[in-house]
Amino acid sequence: MSSYNHEMKIDLLNGLTARQFLAEYWQKKPLLMRGAFPGFRDFVSGEMLQALAQQEEVQARLVTERDGLWEVQHAPLQPGDFRRLKRAHWSLLVQGIDQLLPAGRALLSQFDFIPHARLDDLMVSYAPKDGGIGPHFDSYDVFLLQGQGHKRWQISTQADTELIPDAPLRILRNFKPEQEWILGPGDMLYLPPRYAHYGIALNNCLTYSIGFRAATHQELATQFLVYLQDRINVPGLYADPDLKPQLHPAEISSAMVDKVAAVIEQIKLGRDDVAQFLGTYLSEPKPHVFFDPPARPLSRAKFQASAAKRGVRLALQSQILFSGSRIFMNGEQISIAGAARKALVALADQRALPGPLTLPDSAWDVLYDWYEAGYIAVGGAAK
């Protein structure tokens, strides 16, 4: 089973170990990392992001500001949307780059010191001089890696959360910066949730935002109840052979309330139920994500022969997690043990199993099902 060395110093964390970073900074205070990625080379461009934003299946926003008035357009955008940007301050944000480009997924792998269950996605934004999306709060942790160009970041611990009324974005009305830095290529800034921040492009620039999800308690509770509705089984039929006449026929009697309460109390929940919920919920693909099964799938025998030699890799869109003997792939769960479990855990941790592979039949059964669904592909290198 693969594991992460939390005592190893990590260059992108300015020489901190993962354990030190998590103990001293994670969800506590910002960290500026100069030269976190020395010699960082962009794998996208402003033109590429504009092309992606015109695709139906891509999540993207074009944010413009003219004389203090903000506007947001959502993908799919049109070429004319970009030609109308003269005399406007603007920024283009494209979500899920890690699910679109192998280089995006490779960048996210540098942040494996954070559990995969917390990862949201890689967003890349492009902005010309003076472009930005206004001062705002985020409810999640984020690493802001600077690519091309330079951006000024201002942050604040202010408690004032008043927003500009009627704006299409949650823009702070009274932003009061307390700290300021200019980030150049390869520099990175970590911000915990609820730190007000404001980024302004000083020239044409690209920013890579590595975001980590933080669901609200309400969302978790609501989704847990949705998960339960198809999984609980309470036998029996409501009965009241001891029914008594009521003074008010429209009244719900205390006896009825007690009977139904007793039924509901039969539902017993434990940590295992929560673990299964988290695995399916956190690995569930976002609504816009679709998988492409192979057009001409290999037979089981040919798949196994090829994968045994070349290895397998996850599709860029796939999310795989595990808890105990359960493996969760894209919202689906299986239970597996022994050497098969060990192999699938390694696939979950590393997102690939390079060849040559020697696996038990139970592991090959699972891998072939995932191959047919488009969740994995043959070849152990990054897709």
DRENBADREN-497444 format. One record per residue (C-alpha): residue number from 1; residue in three letters; x negated, y, z. Coordinates in pm, 1 decimal, m for minus. Example, Ala and Ser with C-alpha at 12.3 -4.5 7.8 and 13.67 -1.06 7.14 Angstrom:
<recs>
+-----+------+----------+----------+----------+
:  nr : rest :       px :       py :       pz :
+-----+------+----------+----------+----------+
:   1 :  ala :  m1230.0 :   m450.0 :    780.0 :
:   2 :  ser :  m1367.0 :   m106.0 :    714.0 :
+-----+------+----------+----------+----------+
</recs>
This chain:
<recs>
+-----+------+----------+----------+----------+
:  nr : rest :       px :       py :       pz :
+-----+------+----------+----------+----------+
:   1 :  met :      0.0 :      0.0 :      0.0 :
:   2 :  ser :   m138.2 :    341.8 :    m96.2 :
:   3 :  ser :   m159.2 :    618.0 :    162.4 :
:   4 :  tyr :   m264.4 :    981.2 :    177.4 :
:   5 :  asn :   m577.2 :   1079.9 :    371.0 :
:   6 :  his :   m450.7 :   1364.9 :    588.1 :
:   7 :  glu :   m794.9 :   1423.6 :    740.5 :
:   8 :  met :   m963.3 :   1496.8 :    405.4 :
:   9 :  lys :  m1029.0 :   1862.9 :    338.2 :
:  10 :  ile :   m829.5 :   1986.5 :     41.6 :
:  11 :  asp :   m990.5 :   2241.5 :   m188.2 :
:  12 :  leu :   m666.4 :   2410.9 :   m286.5 :
:  13 :  leu :   m595.1 :   2473.2 :     85.4 :
:  14 :  asn :   m922.2 :   2665.4 :    121.4 :
:  15 :  gly :  m1088.2 :   2370.0 :    291.3 :
:  16 :  leu :   m813.0 :   2293.4 :    541.5 :
:  17 :  thr :   m709.1 :   1934.2 :    589.6 :
:  18 :  ala :   m346.9 :   1844.7 :    523.2 :
:  19 :  arg :   m298.3 :   1790.4 :    896.1 :
:  20 :  gln :   m439.2 :   2136.1 :    976.1 :
:  21 :  phe :   m223.4 :   2306.5 :    714.6 :
:  22 :  leu :     93.4 :   2134.4 :    831.5 :
:  23 :  ala :     20.2 :   2208.3 :   1196.7 :
:  24 :  glu :    m82.1 :   2572.3 :   1156.2 :
:  25 :  tyr :    104.1 :   2706.5 :    850.2 :
:  26 :  trp :    383.6 :   2482.4 :    719.3 :
:  27 :  gln :    716.9 :   2652.8 :    798.2 :
:  28 :  lys :    531.3 :   2890.2 :   1030.7 :
:  29 :  lys :    332.0 :   3158.3 :    849.5 :
:  30 :  pro :    198.2 :   3252.0 :    505.4 :
:  31 :  leu :   m141.5 :   3147.7 :    375.2 :
:  32 :  leu :   m332.9 :   3323.1 :     97.5 :
:  33 :  met :   m567.2 :   3087.8 :    m88.9 :
:  34 :  arg :   m819.1 :   3262.4 :   m312.1 :
:  35 :  gly :   m949.3 :   3040.8 :   m590.4 :
:  36 :  ala :   m723.1 :   2751.7 :   m490.6 :
:  37 :  phe :   m750.0 :   2624.2 :   m849.8 :
:  38 :  pro :  m1087.6 :   2747.0 :   m982.3 :
:  39 :  gly :  m1086.4 :   2789.3 :  m1358.8 :
:  40 :  phe :   m712.5 :   2720.4 :  m1373.4 :
:  41 :  arg :   m590.2 :   2694.2 :  m1731.3 :
:  42 :  asp :   m228.4 :   2758.2 :  m1823.2 :
:  43 :  phe :    m46.1 :   2471.1 :  m1989.2 :
:  44 :  val :    245.2 :   2692.2 :  m2093.7 :
:  45 :  ser :    273.4 :   3038.3 :  m2246.7 :
:  46 :  gly :    534.8 :   3309.0 :  m2256.1 :
:  47 :  glu :    629.7 :   3200.4 :  m2606.9 :
:  48 :  met :    663.7 :   2837.5 :  m2500.2 :
:  49 :  leu :    888.0 :   2933.7 :  m2208.1 :
:  50 :  gln :   1106.9 :   3139.4 :  m2443.2 :
:  51 :  ala :   1141.5 :   2836.6 :  m2671.2 :
:  52 :  leu :   1230.3 :   2609.3 :  m2378.7 :
:  53 :  ala :   1488.9 :   2859.1 :  m2252.6 :
:  54 :  gln :   1674.8 :   2826.0 :  m2582.1 :
:  55 :  gln :   1737.9 :   2454.9 :  m2527.3 :
:  56 :  glu :   2074.1 :   2333.7 :  m2398.5 :
:  57 :  glu :   1935.9 :   2092.9 :  m2139.1 :
:  58 :  val :   1687.8 :   2336.5 :  m1981.4 :
:  59 :  gln :   1765.6 :   2545.7 :  m1675.0 :
:  60 :  ala :   1635.6 :   2899.7 :  m1722.4 :
:  61 :  arg :   1721.1 :   3259.4 :  m1633.3 :
:  62 :  leu :   1631.3 :   3587.0 :  m1797.0 :
:  63 :  val :   1629.7 :   3862.7 :  m1534.8 :
:  64 :  thr :   1625.8 :   4223.6 :  m1652.8 :
:  65 :  glu :   1622.1 :   4555.0 :  m1469.6 :
:  66 :  arg :   1696.5 :   4892.8 :  m1625.7 :
:  67 :  asp :   1711.3 :   5203.6 :  m1407.0 :
:  68 :  gly :   1791.0 :   5002.4 :  m1096.8 :
:  69 :  leu :   2062.4 :   4793.0 :  m1263.0 :
:  70 :  trp :   2001.7 :   4418.8 :  m1268.1 :
:  71 :  glu :   2128.0 :   4161.1 :  m1515.3 :
:  72 :  val :   2088.2 :   3782.3 :  m1534.6 :
:  73 :  gln :   2138.7 :   3564.3 :  m1843.2 :
:  74 :  his :   2134.2 :   3186.5 :  m1816.2 :
:  75 :  ala :   2010.1 :   2932.3 :  m2067.7 :
:  76 :  pro :   2058.4 :   2847.6 :  m2342.2 :
:  77 :  leu :   1926.9 :   3187.0 :  m2451.6 :
:  78 :  gln :   1910.0 :   3317.5 :  m2807.6 :
:  79 :  pro :   1612.4 :   3472.4 :  m2992.9 :
:  80 :  gly :   1799.2 :   3803.7 :  m2998.4 :
:  81 :  asp :   1807.5 :   3809.6 :  m2618.6 :
:  82 :  phe :   1431.8 :   3861.8 :  m2616.3 :
:  83 :  arg :   1432.1 :   4118.5 :  m2896.9 :
:  84 :  arg :   1657.1 :   4344.5 :  m2688.7 :
:  85 :  leu :   1411.8 :   4377.8 :  m2401.5 :
:  86 :  lys :   1245.3 :   4703.9 :  m2502.2 :
:  87 :  arg :   1230.5 :   4962.1 :  m2222.5 :
:  88 :  ala :   1341.8 :   4698.6 :  m1970.7 :
:  89 :  his :   1154.6 :   4531.7 :  m1688.4 :
:  90 :  trp :   1211.9 :   4161.1 :  m1722.7 :
:  91 :  ser :   1110.8 :   3815.6 :  m1612.8 :
:  92 :  leu :   1188.9 :   3472.1 :  m1758.9 :
:  93 :  leu :   1214.1 :   3181.4 :  m1514.8 :
:  94 :  val :   1225.1 :   2819.0 :  m1633.3 :
:  95 :  gln :   1304.6 :   2543.1 :  m1383.2 :
:  96 :  gly :   1196.5 :   2179.7 :  m1382.6 :
:  97 :  ile :    879.2 :   2216.9 :  m1585.4 :
:  98 :  asp :    756.5 :   1901.1 :  m1410.7 :
:  99 :  gln :   1040.5 :   1710.6 :  m1580.9 :
: 100 :  leu :    959.8 :   1856.8 :  m1921.2 :
: 101 :  leu :    579.8 :   1850.3 :  m1945.7 :
: 102 :  pro :    327.3 :   1591.4 :  m1821.5 :
: 103 :  ala :     91.9 :   1873.8 :  m1718.4 :
: 104 :  gly :    364.5 :   2007.7 :  m1491.1 :
: 105 :  arg :    398.5 :   1672.1 :  m1319.2 :
: 106 :  ala :     19.7 :   1651.0 :  m1288.1 :
: 107 :  leu :     14.4 :   1989.2 :  m1114.0 :
: 108 :  leu :    276.8 :   1873.4 :   m864.1 :
: 109 :  ser :     65.3 :   1568.5 :   m782.0 :
: 110 :  gln :   m187.0 :   1806.8 :   m625.5 :
: 111 :  phe :     69.4 :   1869.7 :   m351.3 :
: 112 :  asp :    113.3 :   1507.8 :   m243.3 :
: 113 :  phe :     20.6 :   1608.1 :    112.0 :
: 114 :  ile :    388.3 :   1711.0 :    134.5 :
: 115 :  pro :    640.1 :   1419.0 :    126.8 :
: 116 :  his :    803.2 :   1360.7 :   m211.8 :
: 117 :  ala :   1141.9 :   1369.9 :    m39.0 :
: 118 :  arg :   1089.2 :   1742.0 :     23.5 :
: 119 :  leu :    987.0 :   1830.7 :   m330.5 :
: 120 :  asp :   1229.9 :   2029.3 :   m543.6 :
: 121 :  asp :   1058.8 :   2123.1 :   m869.3 :
: 122 :  leu :    803.5 :   2332.1 :  m1053.8 :
: 123 :  met :    935.8 :   2661.6 :  m1184.7 :
: 124 :  val :    724.1 :   2874.4 :  m1416.5 :
: 125 :  ser :    797.3 :   3241.3 :  m1474.2 :
: 126 :  tyr :    664.6 :   3481.4 :  m1732.2 :
: 127 :  ala :    678.0 :   3857.7 :  m1691.1 :
: 128 :  pro :    518.3 :   4148.5 :  m1878.8 :
: 129 :  lys :    392.2 :   4456.1 :  m1693.0 :
: 130 :  asp :    630.2 :   4570.2 :  m1415.8 :
: 131 :  gly :    848.7 :   4260.1 :  m1451.4 :
: 132 :  gly :    990.6 :   4083.9 :  m1146.3 :
: 133 :  ile :   1312.4 :   3966.0 :   m986.0 :
: 134 :  gly :   1327.3 :   4211.3 :   m697.1 :
: 135 :  pro :   1257.1 :   4169.5 :   m325.1 :
: 136 :  his :   1437.8 :   3867.3 :   m181.6 :
: 137 :  phe :   1441.5 :   3583.1 :     69.6 :
: 138 :  asp :   1409.8 :   3214.6 :    m17.3 :
: 139 :  ser :   1550.9 :   2937.4 :    198.2 :
: 140 :  tyr :   1273.1 :   2695.4 :    102.8 :
: 141 :  asp :    895.6 :   2660.4 :    120.7 :
: 142 :  val :    705.6 :   2767.9 :   m187.7 :
: 143 :  phe :    349.7 :   2779.2 :   m319.3 :
: 144 :  leu :    303.4 :   3063.6 :   m569.4 :
: 145 :  leu :     13.6 :   2982.1 :   m801.9 :
: 146 :  gln :   m102.6 :   3257.8 :  m1033.6 :
: 147 :  gly :   m185.6 :   3168.9 :  m1391.6 :
: 148 :  gln :   m250.1 :   3422.9 :  m1665.7 :
: 149 :  gly :   m263.5 :   3786.4 :  m1557.3 :
: 150 :  his :   m226.5 :   3948.9 :  m1217.5 :
: 151 :  lys :     68.4 :   3993.5 :   m985.3 :
: 152 :  arg :    111.0 :   4206.4 :   m675.9 :
: 153 :  trp :    285.5 :   4024.4 :   m392.0 :
: 154 :  gln :    432.8 :   4210.0 :    m96.7 :
: 155 :  ile :    580.9 :   4022.3 :    199.0 :
: 156 :  ser :    773.0 :   4113.4 :    513.2 :
: 157 :  thr :    908.4 :   3949.0 :    827.5 :
: 158 :  gln :   1195.8 :   4198.4 :    838.5 :
: 159 :  ala :   1527.3 :   4097.0 :    992.0 :
: 160 :  asp :   1725.2 :   4333.0 :    767.2 :
: 161 :  thr :   1899.5 :   4108.2 :    514.3 :
: 162 :  glu :   2133.3 :   4365.6 :    359.5 :
: 163 :  leu :   2162.3 :   4310.9 :    m15.0 :
: 164 :  ile :   2216.2 :   4545.0 :   m307.5 :
: 165 :  pro :   2594.6 :   4534.5 :   m356.2 :
: 166 :  asp :   2732.3 :   4379.6 :   m676.3 :
: 167 :  ala :   2387.1 :   4273.0 :   m798.9 :
: 168 :  pro :   2378.7 :   3935.0 :   m979.8 :
: 169 :  leu :   2081.6 :   3832.4 :   m762.9 :
: 170 :  arg :   2033.9 :   3838.2 :   m385.5 :
: 171 :  ile :   1809.2 :   4145.4 :   m390.0 :
: 172 :  leu :   1720.9 :   4313.3 :    m61.6 :
: 173 :  arg :   1842.3 :   4669.1 :    m34.8 :
: 174 :  asn :   1589.6 :   4788.2 :    223.2 :
: 175 :  phe :   1267.7 :   4599.2 :    162.9 :
: 176 :  lys :    982.2 :   4713.4 :    387.3 :
: 177 :  pro :    652.7 :   4544.1 :    293.6 :
: 178 :  glu :    410.5 :   4459.9 :    573.3 :
: 179 :  gln :    134.5 :   4284.1 :    377.2 :
: 180 :  glu :     20.4 :   4305.3 :     16.9 :
: 181 :  trp :   m214.4 :   4110.3 :   m209.1 :
: 182 :  ile :   m299.1 :   4102.4 :   m577.6 :
: 183 :  leu :   m330.1 :   3748.4 :   m710.0 :
: 184 :  gly :   m533.3 :   3656.7 :  m1016.1 :
: 185 :  pro :   m572.7 :   3331.3 :  m1209.9 :
: 186 :  gly :   m614.1 :   3035.2 :   m974.0 :
: 187 :  asp :   m511.9 :   3224.8 :   m659.2 :
: 188 :  met :   m218.7 :   3089.6 :   m459.3 :
: 189 :  leu :     12.0 :   3212.1 :   m183.3 :
: 190 :  tyr :    212.9 :   2985.5 :     45.7 :
: 191 :  leu :    533.4 :   3128.0 :    194.0 :
: 192 :  pro :    757.9 :   2958.8 :    451.1 :
: 193 :  pro :   1136.6 :   3001.8 :    432.0 :
: 194 :  arg :   1291.2 :   3337.4 :    520.2 :
: 195 :  tyr :    983.6 :   3549.8 :    443.6 :
: 196 :  ala :   1095.9 :   3845.4 :    234.9 :
: 197 :  his :    873.6 :   3881.3 :    m70.8 :
: 198 :  tyr :    845.1 :   4087.1 :   m386.6 :
: 199 :  gly :    627.8 :   4005.1 :   m686.2 :
: 200 :  ile :    550.1 :   4261.2 :   m956.4 :
: 201 :  ala :    351.6 :   4180.3 :  m1270.6 :
: 202 :  leu :     57.6 :   4415.6 :  m1322.4 :
: 203 :  asn :     13.1 :   4285.7 :  m1677.7 :
: 204 :  asn :    142.6 :   3991.8 :  m1881.6 :
: 205 :  cys :    140.7 :   3709.2 :  m1631.8 :
: 206 :  leu :    252.3 :   3354.3 :  m1556.6 :
: 207 :  thr :    339.9 :   3231.3 :  m1208.7 :
: 208 :  tyr :    383.1 :   2866.5 :  m1112.7 :
: 209 :  ser :    623.5 :   2820.2 :   m820.6 :
: 210 :  ile :    601.9 :   2484.3 :   m644.7 :
: 211 :  gly :    923.5 :   2470.4 :   m441.7 :
: 212 :  phe :   1026.0 :   2234.8 :   m161.6 :
: 213 :  arg :   1394.3 :   2175.3 :    m95.7 :
: 214 :  ala :   1555.8 :   2250.7 :    238.9 :
: 215 :  ala :   1923.6 :   2157.5 :    242.3 :
: 216 :  thr :   2152.0 :   2334.6 :    485.5 :
: 217 :  his :   2296.2 :   2130.2 :    769.7 :
: 218 :  gln :   2639.8 :   2185.4 :    616.4 :
: 219 :  glu :   2524.4 :   2042.1 :    282.9 :
: 220 :  leu :   2370.1 :   1737.4 :    449.2 :
: 221 :  ala :   2681.4 :   1668.9 :    657.7 :
: 222 :  thr :   2916.7 :   1717.2 :    363.2 :
: 223 :  gln :   2713.5 :   1495.0 :    130.1 :
: 224 :  phe :   2684.8 :   1228.4 :    400.5 :
: 225 :  leu :   3063.9 :   1214.4 :    426.8 :
: 226 :  val :   3089.0 :   1187.9 :     47.4 :
: 227 :  tyr :   2836.4 :    902.8 :     59.6 :
: 228 :  leu :   3037.4 :    724.7 :    328.6 :
: 229 :  gln :   3376.1 :    738.2 :    159.1 :
: 230 :  asp :   3292.7 :    456.5 :    m81.2 :
: 231 :  arg :   3104.9 :    248.1 :    174.7 :
: 232 :  ile :   3323.4 :    226.7 :    484.1 :
: 233 :  asn :   3571.1 :    m55.6 :    527.9 :
: 234 :  val :   3824.1 :    m30.9 :    810.4 :
: 235 :  pro :   4069.1 :   m325.0 :    785.8 :
: 236 :  gly :   4425.9 :   m319.4 :    907.8 :
: 237 :  leu :   4744.2 :   m121.5 :    848.4 :
: 238 :  tyr :   4891.6 :    154.7 :   1061.1 :
: 239 :  ala :   5162.2 :      4.4 :   1282.5 :
: 240 :  asp :   5383.4 :    134.4 :   1562.1 :
: 241 :  pro :   5609.0 :   m145.1 :   1685.7 :
: 242 :  asp :   5629.6 :     42.3 :   2016.6 :
: 243 :  leu :   5771.6 :    355.4 :   1849.8 :
: 244 :  lys :   5996.2 :    564.7 :   2076.9 :
: 245 :  pro :   6262.3 :    821.0 :   1981.3 :
: 246 :  gln :   6127.2 :   1180.3 :   1954.0 :
: 247 :  leu :   6295.1 :   1502.2 :   2051.9 :
: 248 :  his :   6141.9 :   1667.8 :   1742.9 :
: 249 :  pro :   6123.2 :   1443.0 :   1434.5 :
: 250 :  ala :   5870.8 :   1684.0 :   1271.2 :
: 251 :  glu :   5622.7 :   1653.8 :   1557.1 :
: 252 :  ile :   5304.2 :   1447.2 :   1521.7 :
: 253 :  ser :   5315.1 :   1263.2 :   1850.7 :
: 254 :  ser :   5023.6 :   1216.8 :   2084.6 :
: 255 :  ala :   5073.3 :    840.9 :   2047.6 :
: 256 :  met :   5016.5 :    867.7 :   1671.6 :
: 257 :  val :   4707.9 :   1081.4 :   1724.3 :
: 258 :  asp :   4570.7 :    822.9 :   1969.7 :
: 259 :  lys :   4631.8 :    534.3 :   1726.7 :
: 260 :  val :   4456.5 :    708.3 :   1437.3 :
: 261 :  ala :   4172.2 :    820.7 :   1664.4 :
: 262 :  ala :   4120.1 :    457.0 :   1764.1 :
: 263 :  val :   4102.4 :    359.0 :   1397.1 :
: 264 :  ile :   3844.4 :    627.5 :   1317.4 :
: 265 :  glu :   3637.3 :    530.4 :   1620.1 :
: 266 :  gln :   3585.0 :    189.3 :   1458.3 :
: 267 :  ile :   3348.8 :    357.6 :   1211.9 :
: 268 :  lys :   3004.7 :    299.0 :   1360.2 :
: 269 :  leu :   2708.0 :    491.9 :   1218.4 :
: 270 :  gly :   2341.6 :    426.9 :   1282.3 :
: 271 :  arg :   1997.3 :    537.3 :   1167.8 :
: 272 :  asp :   2004.2 :    279.5 :    889.5 :
: 273 :  asp :   2314.9 :    444.8 :    742.7 :
: 274 :  val :   2137.9 :    781.3 :    750.8 :
: 275 :  ala :   1823.7 :    635.9 :    590.4 :
: 276 :  gln :   2027.3 :    484.2 :    306.3 :
: 277 :  phe :   2210.7 :    812.0 :    256.0 :
: 278 :  leu :   1888.4 :   1013.5 :    244.3 :
: 279 :  gly :   1730.0 :    774.6 :     m3.5 :
: 280 :  thr :   2019.0 :    791.4 :   m247.7 :
: 281 :  tyr :   2086.9 :   1162.7 :   m195.4 :
: 282 :  leu :   1727.1 :   1283.6 :   m221.1 :
: 283 :  ser :   1646.1 :   1066.8 :   m523.6 :
: 284 :  glu :   1968.3 :   1152.1 :   m707.9 :
: 285 :  pro :   1889.0 :   1331.9 :  m1036.7 :
: 286 :  lys :   2018.1 :   1685.2 :  m1075.6 :
: 287 :  pro :   2336.3 :   1715.4 :  m1285.8 :
: 288 :  his :   2154.7 :   1837.3 :  m1596.1 :
: 289 :  val :   1903.0 :   1548.8 :  m1596.9 :
: 290 :  phe :   1946.8 :   1264.4 :  m1845.3 :
: 291 :  phe :   1732.2 :    961.6 :  m1920.7 :
: 292 :  asp :   1642.0 :    825.1 :  m2263.1 :
: 293 :  pro :   1645.6 :    443.4 :  m2272.2 :
: 294 :  pro :   1412.3 :    294.7 :  m2533.2 :
: 295 :  ala :   1576.1 :    296.3 :  m2876.9 :
: 296 :  arg :   1444.3 :    m54.1 :  m2948.2 :
: 297 :  pro :   1367.4 :   m206.6 :  m2606.6 :
: 298 :  leu :   1113.3 :   m484.1 :  m2579.2 :
: 299 :  ser :   1233.8 :   m825.5 :  m2471.9 :
: 300 :  arg :   1171.1 :   m914.3 :  m2110.2 :
: 301 :  ala :    875.5 :  m1136.5 :  m2205.3 :
: 302 :  lys :    714.0 :   m874.6 :  m2432.8 :
: 303 :  phe :    770.5 :   m600.3 :  m2176.9 :
: 304 :  gln :    600.6 :   m801.9 :  m1905.1 :
: 305 :  ala :    309.2 :   m895.7 :  m2129.2 :
: 306 :  ser :    254.0 :   m534.8 :  m2239.1 :
: 307 :  ala :    304.9 :   m382.0 :  m1893.2 :
: 308 :  ala :     80.0 :   m639.9 :  m1728.7 :
: 309 :  lys :   m199.1 :   m527.1 :  m1960.9 :
: 310 :  arg :   m131.4 :   m151.0 :  m1979.8 :
: 311 :  gly :     54.5 :    m74.6 :  m1657.1 :
: 312 :  val :    370.5 :    130.5 :  m1612.0 :
: 313 :  arg :    452.5 :    493.2 :  m1533.8 :
: 314 :  leu :    757.8 :    681.6 :  m1417.4 :
: 315 :  ala :    953.8 :    892.9 :  m1661.7 :
: 316 :  leu :    898.9 :   1259.8 :  m1583.2 :
: 317 :  gln :   1257.2 :   1293.8 :  m1460.9 :
: 318 :  ser :   1243.1 :    997.5 :  m1222.3 :
: 319 :  gln :   1238.5 :   1029.9 :   m844.7 :
: 320 :  ile :   1154.2 :    723.7 :   m638.3 :
: 321 :  leu :   1149.1 :    706.7 :   m258.7 :
: 322 :  phe :   1148.2 :    425.9 :     m3.4 :
: 323 :  ser :   1250.6 :    352.3 :    353.5 :
: 324 :  gly :   1167.0 :     18.2 :    508.9 :
: 325 :  ser :   1251.9 :   m259.1 :    262.8 :
: 326 :  arg :   1473.5 :    m32.2 :     52.7 :
: 327 :  ile :   1350.2 :    133.2 :   m264.2 :
: 328 :  phe :   1552.5 :    425.8 :   m401.4 :
: 329 :  met :   1522.8 :    507.7 :   m770.7 :
: 330 :  asn :   1726.4 :    794.5 :   m914.5 :
: 331 :  gly :   2008.6 :    754.6 :   m663.3 :
: 332 :  glu :   2017.7 :    373.2 :   m683.2 :
: 333 :  gln :   1885.8 :    140.9 :   m412.4 :
: 334 :  ile :   1746.7 :   m209.3 :   m397.5 :
: 335 :  ser :   1609.0 :   m420.3 :   m111.8 :
: 336 :  ile :   1284.6 :   m601.9 :   m176.4 :
: 337 :  ala :   1005.9 :   m750.0 :     33.2 :
: 338 :  gly :    652.3 :   m882.9 :     23.0 :
: 339 :  ala :    414.5 :   m820.9 :   m266.1 :
: 340 :  ala :    697.8 :   m685.6 :   m482.3 :
: 341 :  arg :    777.6 :   m416.2 :   m226.6 :
: 342 :  lys :    408.0 :   m328.9 :   m196.5 :
: 343 :  ala :    384.0 :   m275.7 :   m573.0 :
: 344 :  leu :    697.2 :    m58.5 :   m591.0 :
: 345 :  val :    578.1 :    150.3 :   m294.9 :
: 346 :  ala :    251.9 :    211.4 :   m481.4 :
: 347 :  leu :    452.7 :    316.6 :   m786.5 :
: 348 :  ala :    654.8 :    554.2 :   m568.4 :
: 349 :  asp :    344.2 :    710.1 :   m415.0 :
: 350 :  gln :    134.1 :    734.9 :   m730.6 :
: 351 :  arg :    406.8 :    756.6 :  m1000.3 :
: 352 :  ala :    213.3 :    501.0 :  m1204.4 :
: 353 :  leu :     70.3 :    150.1 :  m1178.4 :
: 354 :  pro :   m231.4 :    117.8 :  m1404.7 :
: 355 :  gly :   m305.8 :   m217.7 :  m1562.9 :
: 356 :  pro :   m396.4 :   m491.9 :  m1541.8 :
: 357 :  leu :   m103.0 :   m590.3 :  m1321.4 :
: 358 :  thr :    m30.4 :   m918.7 :  m1148.5 :
: 359 :  leu :    313.2 :   m899.8 :   m988.7 :
: 360 :  pro :    572.8 :  m1145.2 :   m858.1 :
: 361 :  asp :    876.4 :  m1218.4 :  m1074.4 :
: 362 :  ser :   1104.0 :  m1017.4 :   m842.5 :
: 363 :  ala :    899.0 :   m703.2 :   m912.8 :
: 364 :  trp :    905.2 :   m765.9 :  m1288.7 :
: 365 :  asp :   1283.6 :   m807.9 :  m1271.0 :
: 366 :  val :   1321.0 :   m463.5 :  m1114.4 :
: 367 :  leu :   1070.3 :   m299.4 :  m1345.6 :
: 368 :  tyr :   1240.7 :   m439.1 :  m1654.7 :
: 369 :  asp :   1580.2 :   m307.3 :  m1539.3 :
: 370 :  trp :   1424.2 :     34.4 :  m1486.4 :
: 371 :  tyr :   1253.0 :     18.0 :  m1826.2 :
: 372 :  glu :   1584.0 :    m54.4 :  m1999.4 :
: 373 :  ala :   1743.6 :    240.8 :  m1816.5 :
: 374 :  gly :   1466.1 :    479.4 :  m1924.8 :
: 375 :  tyr :   1338.0 :    528.0 :  m1569.5 :
: 376 :  ile :    990.1 :    397.4 :  m1646.4 :
: 377 :  ala :    774.3 :    337.5 :  m1953.5 :
: 378 :  val :    487.5 :    107.8 :  m2042.7 :
: 379 :  gly :    142.0 :    259.6 :  m1990.1 :
: 380 :  gly :    m17.4 :    343.4 :  m1658.8 :
: 381 :  ala :   m142.3 :    689.4 :  m1754.5 :
: 382 :  ala :     64.3 :   1004.6 :  m1692.2 :
: 383 :  lys :    343.1 :   1042.9 :  m1946.1 :
+-----+------+----------+----------+----------+
</recs>
